[in-house]
Structure formats: structure tokens, C-alpha cells
Amino acid sequence: MYDLYPPVFIYDSPEKIEYIGALSKSYQTLLNSDGWNDHTAFFFEQELDRILATTTLMFDIVNKMGNARIK
């Protein structure tokens, strides 16, 4: 079951630091302004990249399983 639902990965320390930094800056800016800002946009761009990577991984796993069944 885990193969079908892999987590969204943060791969290494630099990516973890970038994630935490982007999230922190987004929250700090949101506290001092009334809406969407560049830091929040950057954070969500990172999240979309992670979702794309995860869905690509899931597609490849399911596709491989389907091809194995066809054989």
C-alpha cells in the first residue's frame, strides 16, 4: 500500500533548510501584511514542485505494476 501513497519528500539538508526558510519568510511577511506576497508564492511554488515529483513517482510505480500485469 505504501508504494501507492508515497510521502512528499524533502530529499536532503539543503532542501530542508530552503523549505523551512521559505515557510518562515512566508509566515513573517503574512503577519506584517494583508495578503499574498513573493515569499508565500515561492513557498507554494516549492510545494507544487514536490507534488509534481510525488505524482510522477506514483505514476511510474502504478504504470510499472500495470505493465507487469499485462505481461
URMO-V59812 format. One line per field, one symbol per residue. phi: phi as a letter, one per 30 degrees, with the letter a starting at -180 (. if undefined). psi: psi as a letter, one per 30 degrees, with the letter a starting at -180 (. if undefined). burial: # if it has 16 or more other C-alpha atoms within 10 Angstrom, else .. A space follows every 10 residues. Layout:
phi=???
psi=???
burial=???
This chain:
phi=.eddbdddcc daeddddddd dddddddddd dcbcaebddd ddeddedddd ddddddeded dddddddddd d
psi=eeffillkkj eleeeeeeee eeeeeeeeee fglgakleee eeefeeeeee eeeeeeeeee eeeeeeeeee .
burial=.......... ........#. .##.##..#. ........## .##..#...# ...##.##.. .......... .
